Amino acid sequence: MKRPWSGQEEKPPEENIPRHDPKNPLCPGVTRANGKVNPDYDSTFLFDNDFPALQPDAPDPGPSEHPLLQAASARGKCQVMCFHPWTDITLPLMSLVEIRTVIDKWAEITTDLGANHRWVQLFENKGAVMGCSNPHPHCQVWASSFMPNEAAAADKNQKEYFNKHQSPMLVDYYKLEKEKRERIVVENEDWLVVVPYWAVWPYETLVLPRRHVLRLPDLTSSERDALADITKRLLCKYDNLFEVSFPYSMGWHGAPTGDLAEAENSHWQLHAHYYPPLLRSATVRKFMVGFEMLAQAQRDLTAEQAAEKLRNLPELHYKIKRQQED
């Protein structure tokens, strides 16, 4: 962190984004690349991705020609969900009611796509530095006929822990972090956000429910309200860290769905990951290269340091504060 920096610096996120851009394919009333016209939506808006990575009718590649050259069909469905009709707003600037609407939609999507897919991956890439090609507030959903690598590893590790301790891993981890109180960023009655002990990204966080719950649709109404609260508070802190619309990749992990939903999934605990790349400032990010790509990840600051820094930040968004001061 003290090393002089003369390497690449990112362009700060655009601050003066128009509320509605007739050329932005995610805005209400705009014609997308495939000729379809978005409705004049005033809340969330879900549509099938115009450029999907997964197709429901992907062909079967046939038998593999060699043990080292294995292939199988990857079928699924990709969707895009807009959080809000305005382009110049992000989750931390939305009202609790609006964020709750997003959460309810996430749960609905999980139920709908989970009926016929083994895995439903909800994720948001925020900011150009994280590969987001459109500033409009939105996330993606990829539902797959198979368990992806990260999901399969999470399933395996949680199952091994459960079989050994007869308790879900992340339920125990919640209790441990509540007791130690060293890496907590923000909390309320139903949720806990920590910089996990094993964090790789500088300001990585893990969002955990207090109750043992398998999937987003299983959350009660009060738990969803509490999740809206914890989401807004966390993301305000992120934005306030460098007073910039903080980039990240985030995603939800819950128990498998589809034909795997009926299996024994007690080892699973619903949780969300936030992976932000910024390290020193709004323009200097963490690069995962060299030793980290070829050997093992290393941290530039400890999980405890990162948690303390985030915890001590105000929860009033810096843009709202500026407006009040003006």
Solvent accessible surface area in square Angstrom, and as a share of the most:
residue,aa,sasa,rsa
1,M,91,0.41
2,K,201,0.85
3,R,161,0.59
4,P,124,0.78
5,W,77,0.27
6,S,120,0.77
7,G,42,0.40
8,Q,103,0.46
9,E,104,0.47
10,E,31,0.14
11,K,180,0.76
12,P,74,0.47
13,P,45,0.28
14,E,106,0.47
15,E,81,0.36
16,N,130,0.67
17,I,44,0.22
18,P,75,0.47
19,R,117,0.43
20,H,91,0.41
21,D,45,0.23
22,P,100,0.63
23,K,180,0.76
24,N,12,0.06
25,P,56,0.35
26,L,15,0.07
27,C,0,0.00
28,P,16,0.10
29,G,38,0.36
30,V,11,0.06
31,T,79,0.46
32,R,18,0.07
33,A,85,0.66
34,N,77,0.39
35,G,50,0.48
36,K,122,0.52
37,V,94,0.54
38,N,3,0.02
39,P,71,0.45
40,D,123,0.64
41,Y,23,0.09
42,D,126,0.65
43,S,46,0.30
44,T,26,0.15
45,F,25,0.10
46,L,52,0.26
47,F,22,0.09
48,D,72,0.37
49,N,27,0.14
50,D,37,0.19
51,F,156,0.65
52,P,45,0.28
53,A,66,0.51
54,L,19,0.10
55,Q,85,0.38
56,P,94,0.59
57,D,112,0.58
58,A,20,0.15
59,P,113,0.71
60,D,101,0.52
61,P,73,0.46
62,G,31,0.30
63,P,136,0.86
64,S,45,0.29
65,E,154,0.69
66,H,85,0.38
67,P,105,0.66
68,L,150,0.75
69,L,106,0.53
70,Q,129,0.57
71,A,63,0.49
72,A,87,0.67
73,S,32,0.20
74,A,43,0.33
75,R,84,0.31
76,G,1,0.01
77,K,68,0.29
78,C,3,0.02
79,Q,18,0.08
80,V,13,0.07
81,M,0,0.00
82,C,0,0.00
83,F,4,0.02
84,H,13,0.06
85,P,19,0.12
86,W,101,0.35
87,T,3,0.02
88,D,47,0.25
89,I,18,0.09
90,T,29,0.17
91,L,6,0.03
92,P,3,0.02
93,L,43,0.21
94,M,1,0.00
95,S,53,0.34
96,L,83,0.42
97,V,117,0.67
98,E,58,0.26
99,I,2,0.01
100,R,51,0.19
101,T,48,0.28
102,V,1,0.00
103,I,1,0.01
104,D,47,0.24
105,K,43,0.18
106,W,8,0.03
107,A,4,0.03
108,E,85,0.38
109,I,3,0.01
110,T,13,0.08
111,T,78,0.45
112,D,85,0.44
113,L,15,0.07
114,G,7,0.06
115,A,71,0.55
116,N,126,0.65
117,H,27,0.12
118,R,87,0.32
119,W,7,0.03
120,V,17,0.10
121,Q,34,0.15
122,L,4,0.02
123,F,37,0.15
124,E,9,0.04
125,N,45,0.23
126,K,22,0.09
127,G,22,0.21
128,A,92,0.71
129,V,39,0.23
130,M,43,0.19
131,G,63,0.61
132,C,24,0.15
133,S,117,0.76
134,N,20,0.10
135,P,76,0.48
136,H,2,0.01
137,P,9,0.05
138,H,25,0.11
139,C,2,0.01
140,Q,42,0.19
141,V,0,0.00
142,W,90,0.32
143,A,0,0.00
144,S,4,0.02
145,S,47,0.30
146,F,76,0.32
147,M,40,0.18
148,P,39,0.25
149,N,134,0.69
150,E,129,0.58
151,A,1,0.01
152,A,44,0.34
153,A,48,0.37
154,A,22,0.17
155,D,27,0.14
156,K,118,0.50
157,N,75,0.39
158,Q,5,0.02
159,K,88,0.37
160,E,93,0.42
161,Y,59,0.22
162,F,46,0.19
163,N,96,0.49
164,K,160,0.68
165,H,91,0.40
166,Q,132,0.59
167,S,25,0.16
168,P,15,0.09
169,M,55,0.24
170,L,11,0.05
171,V,18,0.10
172,D,39,0.20
173,Y,19,0.07
174,Y,15,0.06
175,K,124,0.53
176,L,76,0.38
177,E,0,0.00
178,K,70,0.30
179,E,141,0.63
180,K,102,0.43
181,R,123,0.45
182,E,82,0.37
183,R,10,0.04
184,I,6,0.03
185,V,4,0.02
186,V,6,0.03
187,E,43,0.19
188,N,33,0.17
189,E,139,0.62
190,D,16,0.08
191,W,1,0.00
192,L,0,0.00
193,V,0,0.00
194,V,0,0.00
195,V,0,0.00
196,P,1,0.01
197,Y,150,0.57
198,W,122,0.43
199,A,3,0.03
200,V,54,0.31
201,W,53,0.18
202,P,2,0.01
203,Y,0,0.00
204,E,8,0.04
205,T,0,0.00
206,L,1,0.00
207,V,5,0.03
208,L,0,0.00
209,P,2,0.01
210,R,119,0.44
211,R,91,0.33
212,H,74,0.33
213,V,4,0.02
214,L,45,0.22
215,R,37,0.14
216,L,5,0.03
217,P,41,0.26
218,D,67,0.35
219,L,8,0.04
220,T,66,0.39
221,S,68,0.44
222,S,72,0.46
223,E,10,0.05
224,R,39,0.14
225,D,75,0.39
226,A,15,0.12
227,L,2,0.01
228,A,2,0.02
229,D,38,0.20
230,I,1,0.01
231,T,12,0.07
232,K,57,0.24
233,R,63,0.23
234,L,1,0.01
235,L,2,0.01
236,C,3,0.02
237,K,6,0.03
238,Y,1,0.00
239,D,3,0.02
240,N,12,0.06
241,L,19,0.10
242,F,40,0.17
243,E,89,0.40
244,V,6,0.03
245,S,27,0.18
246,F,0,0.00
247,P,4,0.02
248,Y,2,0.01
249,S,26,0.17
250,M,9,0.04
251,G,9,0.09
252,W,12,0.04
253,H,27,0.12
254,G,13,0.13
255,A,4,0.03
256,P,4,0.03
257,T,12,0.07
258,G,15,0.15
259,D,99,0.51
260,L,46,0.23
261,A,36,0.28
262,E,161,0.72
263,A,57,0.44
264,E,122,0.55
265,N,11,0.06
266,S,39,0.25
267,H,6,0.03
268,W,0,0.00
269,Q,0,0.00
270,L,2,0.01
271,H,7,0.03
272,A,0,0.00
273,H,29,0.13
274,Y,7,0.03
275,Y,73,0.28
276,P,0,0.00
277,P,2,0.01
278,L,3,0.01
279,L,15,0.08
280,R,62,0.23
281,S,38,0.24
282,A,22,0.17
283,T,28,0.16
284,V,10,0.06
285,R,61,0.22
286,K,8,0.03
287,F,53,0.22
288,M,44,0.20
289,V,84,0.48
290,G,40,0.38
291,F,136,0.57
292,E,29,0.13
293,M,139,0.62
294,L,159,0.79
295,A,64,0.50
296,Q,130,0.58
297,A,38,0.29
298,Q,83,0.37
299,R,61,0.22
300,D,43,0.22
301,L,20,0.10
302,T,66,0.38
303,A,5,0.04
304,E,60,0.27
305,Q,98,0.44
306,A,0,0.00
307,A,0,0.00
308,E,88,0.40
309,K,94,0.40
310,L,0,0.00
311,R,86,0.31
312,N,109,0.56
313,L,33,0.17
314,P,76,0.48
315,E,71,0.32
316,L,79,0.39
317,H,6,0.03
318,Y,7,0.03
319,K,53,0.22
320,I,59,0.30
321,K,101,0.43
322,R,116,0.42
323,Q,123,0.55
324,Q,124,0.55
325,E,122,0.55
326,D,154,0.80
